[in-house]
């Protein structure tokens, strides 16, 4: 653990960057440009040396080459042409991937190790998902050292005293991706490192009786539960020995994966009382600044994210617990006590997550066998849940004191815990400027490129405008309340309420759906209006061709219209189609 005094120039400025991918000299350029006091990096730093290419598996190496800013485009094109799924490449004689990239430089780190380049300001970084585990372990063991470069991991917490502002920063974090299915899988370890450790003078060696190597494979790193246990213990011990740091420091939790997506990391930040969480890995074009209140529909949704993650962890723990117990009980294992302790610390941290009664069914496989389904209530849910522990028989979340504290911590974090998710360095970065104990954010981004819209021709733009106009007219034609529709009086050339043309000489009655109604009397004769009957003509020759509506009833007790012989046709209950009622609307027609 390091205590550092940092020089202040026009305030304390924290440059936050991500995805450097080996272009380490850019940190000095940006630090000078923004007068940075320190730099925080959130993963994929470029932890590669000259031998990394030979150690990294081909599938990971392809990805590293494709996104490396230090590898030329010609090499990338050659690598892209190589494909194991293409039979043609098996006989093309183009060689293997290693033949193209064995002399490529994946990182400027070797030049910093040799002293050819140096960092002008302190750099604090975690490792990302795409790094070389062997290189990182060499830094952890003290084989590799670079002035002003500080690795944030499960074993190191950094206090930065800003005396001019009477403020202390506390940096802690975890590197690598988080995958729940890999929490109990450590990966591979380079045994050749131990020979290099033995060459280090004893007074310069890492003072740690139990070394936790970086988990993962060269080129693919992840977080394990053992690391989480060590991480919690390191931070807790640091705050225990420095009570003032715990109370007065501004705590920055640095992660590679976004805690908003990986809820176990989010719970970890809340458990350790972080003030800010800085992460990346989403690869957006802009850096994001938010709290959970701004992205979650409600508080219950926020809590359910932790519950879902806990249930996933319980499913795995249920199947692997016996294996872990065998490892921790082996007499020949010299570190069994430390392993048991770290596992229990990590498990207990996540076991505190309370689970509501509506989350699980009474017969769920995640409940203990002696749980009584009849007693499966809100107060007993956590008693029946399989505890995340090597020793405990019931869940810690069942303790009302622990449960209340956890819910209070969740509610406070829901509103007050602030997240910064960084975009890749080639897209932008942020600067936290600390003045008068206030953290001001400055965001920089290359932005989204809209120049592609200038490639469209004027004809295409005109066509697009015409299409939009046609859509609007189509919507208006379907809406009888739109402007331009006629009233209910029908004239020649006008339209009815359904937008259909109306002939002033022949006015067909239509139902509510606009369908012409054909009417028959009781004997089956058509009584529809046919233009009039001379033998039954009415003296009311001045009756306008317009129809008027009035209330009345007919023998069908429905809606009708006066026709020949004053016969009313309509829809009623006694016969025909339609809706019947005792009161109907009747249209008068010419008799």
WOSULGI-V42208 format. One record per residue. RES is the residue in one letter. D_LAST is the distance of its C-alpha to the last C-alpha in Angstrom with 1 decimal. Layout:
# WOSULGI-V42208
((RES,D_LAST) (RES,D_LAST))
This chain:
# WOSULGI-V42208
((X,105.3) (X,105.8) (X,105.9) (X,105.5) (X,105.8) (X,103.4) (X,104.0) (X,101.3) (X,100.2) (X,97.5) (X,96.2) (X,96.0) (X,93.7) (X,92.6) (X,91.4) (X,89.2) (X,88.7) (X,87.7) (X,88.1) (X,91.2) (X,91.9) (X,95.5) (X,95.3) (X,97.5) (X,98.8) (X,95.3) (X,95.9) (X,98.7) (X,96.6) (X,93.7) (X,96.2) (X,97.8) (X,94.4) (X,93.1) (X,96.5) (X,95.9) (X,98.2) (X,97.4) (X,95.1) (X,93.0) (X,91.9) (X,89.4) (X,90.3) (X,90.9) (X,93.8) (X,95.6) (X,98.2) (X,99.7) (X,103.2) (X,104.8) (X,104.7) (X,101.1) (X,99.8) (X,101.9) (X,100.9) (X,97.1) (X,95.1) (X,93.5) (X,89.9) (X,90.5) (X,92.6) (X,89.7) (X,87.6) (X,90.4) (X,91.1) (X,87.4) (X,87.1) (X,90.6) (X,91.0) (X,94.6) (X,93.9) (X,93.3) (X,90.1) (X,92.0) (X,93.3) (X,89.8) (X,88.4) (X,91.2) (X,90.6) (X,86.9) (X,87.7) (X,89.6) (X,87.5) (X,88.6) (X,85.3) (X,85.9) (X,88.1) (X,89.0) (X,90.9) (X,93.1) (X,94.8) (X,94.4) (X,97.7) (X,96.3) (X,98.1) (X,97.1) (X,95.5) (X,98.8) (X,100.3) (X,97.9) (X,98.0) (X,101.5) (X,102.8) (X,99.6) (X,99.9) (X,97.2) (X,98.4) (X,100.8) (X,102.2) (X,105.4) (X,106.3) (X,105.9) (X,108.0) (X,110.7) (X,110.6) (X,109.5) (X,106.4) (X,105.9) (X,103.2) (X,103.6) (X,101.7) (X,101.4) (X,98.7) (X,97.3) (X,95.3) (X,94.1) (X,93.8) (X,90.5) (X,89.2) (X,90.7) (X,94.4) (X,97.7) (X,98.8) (X,102.4) (X,102.5) (X,100.9) (X,103.4) (X,106.2) (X,105.0) (X,104.7) (X,108.3) (X,109.8) (X,110.6) (X,108.3) (X,108.4) (X,107.0) (X,107.7) (X,104.7) (X,102.5) (X,101.6) (X,99.8) (X,97.3) (X,97.3) (X,97.7) (X,101.3) (X,101.2) (X,99.8) (X,100.5) (X,101.0) (X,100.8) (X,102.2) (X,100.9) (X,103.6) (X,102.4) (X,99.1) (X,100.6) (X,98.2) (X,98.7) (X,96.5) (X,96.5) (X,95.4) (X,94.8) (X,92.7) (X,92.2) (X,91.8) (X,90.1) (X,86.7) (X,85.6) (X,84.4) (X,84.4) (X,85.2) (X,88.5) (X,89.7) (X,92.4) (X,93.3) (X,96.0) (X,96.1) (X,99.4) (X,102.5) (X,105.0) (X,108.4) (X,110.4) (X,109.6) (X,112.1) (X,115.0) (X,114.0) (X,113.9) (X,117.4) (X,118.6) (X,117.3) (X,120.0) (X,119.5) (X,119.2) (X,116.2) (X,114.4) (X,111.2) (X,112.3) (X,109.9) (X,111.1) (X,107.7) (X,106.0) (X,102.3) (X,101.7) (X,98.5) (X,96.1) (X,94.4) (X,95.6) (X,96.7) (X,93.5) (X,91.3) (X,91.9) (X,90.3) (X,90.9) (X,92.5) (X,92.6) (X,96.4) (X,96.0) (X,93.5) (X,96.1) (X,98.8) (X,96.5) (X,95.6) (X,99.3) (X,100.4) (X,98.0) (X,98.7) (X,102.5) (X,102.1) (X,100.3) (X,102.7) (X,105.7) (X,104.1) (X,102.2) (X,101.7) (X,100.1) (X,97.6) (X,96.7) (X,96.8) (X,96.1) (X,92.8) (X,92.1) (X,90.7) (X,89.6) (X,89.7) (X,87.9) (X,86.8) (X,83.6) (X,80.9) (X,81.1) (X,77.4) (X,76.9) (X,80.1) (X,79.8) (X,83.3) (X,84.7) (X,82.4) (X,83.7) (X,87.2) (X,86.7) (X,85.5) (X,88.3) (X,90.8) (X,89.2) (X,88.5) (X,87.2) (X,86.0) (X,85.2) (X,85.7) (X,84.5) (X,83.1) (X,82.1) (X,78.4) (X,79.2) (X,76.6) (X,76.7) (X,77.0) (X,79.1) (X,77.1) (X,77.8) (X,76.0) (X,76.4) (X,74.6) (X,72.3) (X,70.8) (X,70.1) (X,69.3) (X,66.0) (X,67.8) (X,71.2) (X,70.6) (X,69.8) (X,73.1) (X,75.0) (X,73.4) (X,74.8) (X,78.3) (X,77.3) (X,76.1) (X,79.3) (X,81.4) (X,79.7) (X,80.3) (X,84.0) (X,84.3) (X,83.1) (X,85.9) (X,88.4) (X,87.8) (X,88.9) (X,91.7) (X,93.4) (X,95.9) (X,97.0) (X,97.5) (X,99.5) (X,101.8) (X,102.4) (X,103.2) (X,105.5) (X,107.7) (X,111.3) (X,112.1) (X,109.4) (X,111.3) (X,108.1) (X,106.3) (X,106.5) (X,105.1) (X,102.3) (X,101.4) (X,101.4) (X,99.1) (X,96.6) (X,96.5) (X,96.0) (X,93.0) (X,91.4) (X,91.8) (X,90.1) (X,86.9) (X,87.2) (X,86.5) (X,82.8) (X,80.9) (X,78.3) (X,75.5) (X,74.7) (X,71.2) (X,72.8) (X,74.5) (X,73.6) (X,76.1) (X,77.2) (X,77.6) (X,80.6) (X,81.6) (X,82.6) (X,86.0) (X,86.3) (X,87.4) (X,84.3) (X,82.4) (X,78.6) (X,78.0) (X,79.9) (X,78.0) (X,76.9) (X,76.9) (X,80.4) (X,81.8) (X,80.1) (X,83.0) (X,85.4) (X,83.8) (X,83.5) (X,86.2) (X,88.5) (X,89.4) (X,93.1) (X,96.2) (X,97.4) (X,94.8) (X,93.1) (X,90.1) (X,88.1) (X,89.2) (X,85.7) (X,86.0) (X,88.4) (X,86.4) (X,88.6) (X,88.2) (X,84.5) (X,83.9) (X,86.1) (X,84.2) (X,80.8) (X,82.1) (X,83.5) (X,80.2) (X,78.2) (X,80.7) (X,80.7) (X,76.9) (X,77.0) (X,80.4) (X,81.7) (X,81.1) (X,80.8) (X,81.7) (X,80.8) (X,82.5) (X,81.3) (X,83.8) (X,86.5) (X,85.2) (X,81.9) (X,83.3) (X,85.1) (X,85.2) (X,87.9) (X,88.4) (X,90.2) (X,91.9) (X,92.6) (X,93.4) (X,92.6) (X,89.0) (X,87.8) (X,85.8) (X,84.0) (X,84.0) (X,82.0) (X,82.6) (X,80.5) (X,80.2) (X,76.4) (X,73.6) (X,73.8) (X,70.5) (X,72.1) (X,70.3) (X,67.1) (X,68.8) (X,69.0) (X,65.3) (X,64.5) (X,62.2) (X,59.8) (X,59.5) (X,58.9) (X,56.2) (X,54.5) (X,54.8) (X,53.1) (X,50.3) (X,49.8) (X,49.6) (X,47.0) (X,44.9) (X,45.2) (X,44.0) (X,41.0) (X,40.1) (X,40.3) (X,38.1) (X,35.4) (X,35.3) (X,35.1) (X,31.7) (X,33.6) (X,35.7) (X,35.9) (X,33.6) (X,30.5) (X,27.2) (X,25.4) (X,22.1) (X,20.0) (X,19.4) (X,20.5) (X,21.6) (X,24.9) (X,24.5) (X,24.8) (X,23.2) (X,25.4) (X,27.1) (X,28.1) (X,25.9) (X,24.6) (X,21.0) (X,19.3) (X,17.2) (X,15.1) (X,14.5) (X,14.3) (X,15.4) (X,15.6) (X,19.3) (X,21.4) (X,24.4) (X,26.4) (X,24.0) (X,23.2) (X,19.9) (X,18.3) (X,17.3) (X,15.5) (X,16.2) (X,15.6) (X,18.8) (X,19.6) (X,19.4) (X,16.4) (X,14.8) (X,11.4) (X,11.5) (X,9.1) (X,10.5) (X,9.5) (X,6.6) (X,7.5) (X,9.3) (X,9.7) (X,6.4) (X,5.4) (X,5.3) (X,8.9) (X,8.7) (X,9.8) (X,12.3) (X,10.3) (X,12.7) (X,12.4) (X,14.3) (X,13.1) (X,14.4) (X,15.7) (X,16.1) (X,17.8) (X,16.7) (X,17.2) (X,15.6) (X,17.5) (X,19.0) (X,20.4) (X,19.7) (X,17.7) (X,14.1) (X,10.7) (X,7.3) (X,5.8) (X,5.1) (X,6.4) (X,6.4) (X,9.0) (X,10.9) (X,13.1) (X,16.3) (X,20.0) (X,22.0) (X,25.3) (X,24.4) (X,23.5) (X,22.7) (X,24.3) (X,24.3) (X,25.5) (X,24.7) (X,24.9) (X,24.2) (X,22.4) (X,19.7) (X,17.8) (X,14.0) (X,11.9) (X,8.7) (X,6.2) (X,3.8) (X,0.0))
